[in-house]
Amino acid sequence: MTLLKIENLKTTFYTREGDVKAVNRVDLEVEDGEKLAVIGETGGGKSVLGLSIMGLLPESARVKGRIFFKGENLLEKNPEEMRKIRGRRIAYIPQNPGTSLNPVMKVGQQVKEAVINSMNLKNKRAGERVLELFKSVKLSEPEKLINQYPYQLSGGTKQRVLFSMGMAGCPELLIADEPAKGLDAPLKARTIKL
């Protein structure tokens, strides 16, 4: 079954200096259970492609074409409908863990909020789910980690915390933007396996 189908996708940013075509005529298909890597040069539009799928672009962006998720055109969804899809059915893991985690909130609480928002679990069960997620991404000492702040963590640990957040609601589609960026070779290999 086709999970994601993109047809003639074009994402343009309107600026004072003129139009910037960030994504130009992208077509792709992802089947259920399939993994797909989009590769390209820096500034080639990979991140914008992911954000276009998620509907998370600024007002200055114009997205044209069609993005089908399980047969539904995401570009025809209103903001409320997209909020119900994000995190629950489609999740996005941003490329920069340093700026993606709230610096004044413990990482366990951040992941717990993602679990509660995407799975409607009660507080106690959500806390158990956080520990399960941390273990699934091979984080050591998850009971200790839940009480730490982002500044106390290495880049690789922050990246895996973001993976935990992305997987919180068991999404059908997971979009990971440069998931191994800045990681050492052994950690890159482990992250890619996730």
Backbone torsions as a table, in degrees:
resi	resn	phi	psi	omega
1	MET	NA	138.9	179.1
2	THR	-77.4	121.6	-180.0
3	LEU	-87.1	-46.8	-177.7
4	LEU	-135.3	130.4	176.2
5	LYS	-134.9	124.1	179.8
6	ILE	-115.8	130.4	-178.7
7	GLU	-124.8	121.7	173.1
8	ASN	48.6	46.5	-177.5
9	LEU	-75.4	130.1	176.7
10	LYS	-132.6	125.3	176.0
11	THR	-121.3	121.1	-177.1
12	THR	-123.1	138.1	174.2
13	PHE	-104.4	129.1	178.3
14	TYR	-93.9	119.8	-179.5
15	THR	-126.1	169.5	177.2
16	ARG	-63.5	-30.6	-179.1
17	GLU	-81.5	-8.3	-179.2
18	GLY	129.1	180.0	-178.1
19	ASP	-79.6	140.1	176.5
20	VAL	-118.5	114.2	178.2
21	LYS	-85.0	106.2	-178.2
22	ALA	-87.7	-35.5	177.3
23	VAL	-131.1	129.4	-175.2
24	ASN	-133.7	108.0	175.2
25	ARG	59.1	59.5	177.0
26	VAL	-94.0	132.2	173.3
27	ASP	-127.4	129.9	174.6
28	LEU	-159.5	161.4	178.1
29	GLU	-137.5	138.5	176.0
30	VAL	-126.8	123.1	178.1
31	GLU	-84.9	157.1	177.1
32	ASP	-57.3	129.3	-179.7
33	GLY	85.7	-6.5	-178.3
34	GLU	-86.9	149.6	173.5
35	LYS	-110.4	138.6	-179.9
36	LEU	-134.4	132.5	175.4
37	ALA	-111.9	128.9	174.8
38	VAL	-103.0	119.0	-178.2
39	ILE	-118.0	154.9	179.1
40	GLY	172.0	176.0	-178.2
41	GLU	-69.2	159.7	173.5
42	THR	-58.3	133.5	-179.2
43	GLY	81.3	8.7	-177.6
44	GLY	-82.2	-4.0	175.4
45	GLY	103.2	6.3	-178.0
46	LYS	-62.2	-47.6	179.9
47	SER	-65.1	-40.6	179.6
48	VAL	-64.4	-34.8	176.0
49	LEU	-59.7	-48.9	179.0
50	GLY	-61.2	-43.7	179.8
51	LEU	-68.7	-29.8	175.6
52	SER	-65.4	-43.5	178.5
53	ILE	-60.9	-42.8	-176.7
54	MET	-77.2	-14.9	-176.5
55	GLY	70.7	37.6	-175.5
56	LEU	-115.4	28.2	-179.0
57	LEU	-90.3	156.4	177.9
58	PRO	-69.6	168.1	-178.7
59	GLU	-58.0	-27.1	-177.0
60	SER	-74.0	-5.5	-178.2
61	ALA	-94.3	143.7	173.9
62	ARG	-123.6	124.7	-178.6
63	VAL	-112.1	126.7	178.4
64	LYS	-126.9	157.9	-176.8
65	GLY	111.3	-156.1	-179.5
66	ARG	-138.3	136.2	176.4
67	ILE	-124.8	105.3	-179.5
68	PHE	-98.8	127.7	172.2
69	PHE	-116.8	111.4	-176.4
70	LYS	52.1	41.7	175.8
71	GLY	87.2	-9.6	-179.6
72	GLU	-98.3	130.5	179.5
73	ASN	-78.3	109.7	-178.0
74	LEU	-63.7	-27.3	-178.8
75	LEU	-72.2	-12.0	177.1
76	GLU	-96.3	-1.6	-178.8
77	LYS	-82.0	144.5	174.9
78	ASN	-83.8	167.8	-176.5
79	PRO	-55.4	-38.9	-180.0
80	GLU	-65.8	-41.7	177.9
81	GLU	-64.2	-39.1	178.5
82	MET	-67.0	-36.3	177.4
83	ARG	-60.8	-35.7	179.5
84	LYS	-72.0	-25.5	179.9
85	ILE	-83.6	-42.2	-177.3
86	ARG	-63.7	132.5	177.9
87	GLY	86.1	-38.3	-179.8
88	ARG	-88.0	-50.4	-176.3
89	ARG	-105.6	-34.6	176.9
90	ILE	-129.9	130.2	178.6
91	ALA	-122.4	151.8	-177.6
92	TYR	-126.6	128.7	176.2
93	ILE	-109.6	111.3	-178.0
94	PRO	-68.6	161.9	-174.0
95	GLN	-80.9	-18.2	-175.7
96	ASN	-116.5	96.9	-178.6
97	PRO	-65.2	-26.6	-178.8
98	GLY	-63.2	-33.2	-179.4
99	THR	-105.6	-4.7	-176.7
100	SER	-92.9	-20.0	178.3
101	LEU	-96.5	143.4	178.1
102	ASN	-70.8	119.0	-174.2
103	PRO	-69.4	-18.2	-177.1
104	VAL	-107.8	14.7	178.5
105	MET	-125.7	136.2	178.2
106	LYS	-60.4	142.8	-174.9
107	VAL	-64.2	-33.3	177.3
108	GLY	-60.8	-40.7	178.8
109	GLN	-67.5	-37.0	179.3
110	GLN	-64.4	-43.8	179.2
111	VAL	-69.7	-36.9	178.7
112	LYS	-60.8	-41.9	177.5
113	GLU	-61.2	-40.6	177.6
114	ALA	-63.0	-40.5	178.5
115	VAL	-64.1	-48.7	-178.8
116	ILE	-61.7	-43.8	-179.0
117	ASN	-67.2	-34.1	-174.9
118	SER	-95.5	-21.7	-175.8
119	MET	-121.4	-4.2	-179.1
120	ASN	53.9	41.3	178.4
121	LEU	-89.2	154.0	173.8
122	LYS	-71.7	162.6	-173.5
123	ASN	-53.5	-48.7	-176.6
124	LYS	-64.5	-47.9	-179.4
125	ARG	-65.4	-35.0	177.4
126	ALA	-63.5	-40.3	177.1
127	GLY	-62.1	-39.9	176.8
128	GLU	-64.3	-40.2	179.7
129	ARG	-63.8	-37.1	177.8
130	VAL	-59.8	-46.3	179.0
131	LEU	-62.2	-40.3	176.7
132	GLU	-60.4	-44.5	-179.5
133	LEU	-64.0	-45.0	179.2
134	PHE	-60.3	-40.0	178.3
135	LYS	-68.0	-36.9	-178.0
136	SER	-66.4	-26.1	178.0
137	VAL	-100.3	16.5	172.9
138	LYS	62.9	38.4	174.4
139	LEU	-85.1	128.6	-179.7
140	SER	-79.9	149.0	179.4
141	GLU	51.0	57.1	-177.8
142	PRO	-60.3	-31.7	179.3
143	GLU	-63.9	-33.9	177.3
144	LYS	-78.6	-40.1	-175.7
145	LEU	-61.0	-35.9	-176.5
146	ILE	-59.7	-22.8	-178.5
147	ASN	-99.7	12.0	-179.6
148	GLN	-101.7	156.9	177.3
149	TYR	-97.1	156.8	-178.7
150	PRO	-52.6	-38.3	-177.7
151	TYR	-64.2	-17.4	-179.5
152	GLN	-86.8	-2.3	-173.0
153	LEU	-110.9	152.0	173.9
154	SER	-73.4	165.9	177.9
155	GLY	-59.6	-40.8	179.8
156	GLY	-65.6	-38.8	178.3
157	THR	-67.7	-41.7	177.0
158	LYS	-59.8	-41.4	-179.6
159	GLN	-60.9	-42.3	-179.7
160	ARG	-72.3	-29.2	172.8
161	VAL	-63.3	-42.7	177.0
162	LEU	-62.2	-38.9	175.7
163	PHE	-59.3	-43.1	178.4
164	SER	-58.3	-43.3	179.1
165	MET	-63.8	-41.8	179.8
166	GLY	-64.4	-33.9	-178.1
167	MET	-91.4	1.4	-174.5
168	ALA	-52.9	-42.5	-176.4
169	GLY	-100.3	15.9	-177.8
170	CYS	50.9	57.0	-175.9
171	PRO	-65.4	153.5	176.9
172	GLU	-75.5	-29.3	179.5
173	LEU	-131.3	127.7	178.9
174	LEU	-118.3	120.6	178.5
175	ILE	-105.7	114.5	-179.4
176	ALA	-111.8	116.3	-177.8
177	ASP	-89.7	107.1	-178.3
178	GLU	49.2	61.7	-174.1
179	PRO	-64.8	-20.5	-177.4
180	ALA	-108.5	9.7	-178.3
181	LYS	-60.8	128.7	175.8
182	GLY	78.4	5.8	-179.3
183	LEU	-96.2	152.1	176.2
184	ASP	-73.6	166.6	-172.1
185	ALA	-55.7	-49.4	-179.8
186	PRO	-62.2	-39.1	-179.7
187	LEU	-71.4	-33.4	175.1
188	LYS	-59.6	-48.2	-179.0
189	ALA	-60.3	-43.2	-179.8
190	ARG	-65.8	-39.7	-179.3
191	THR	-66.5	-42.3	179.8
192	ILE	-62.6	-35.6	178.8
193	LYS	-64.7	-28.6	179.8
194	LEU	-61.4	NA	NA
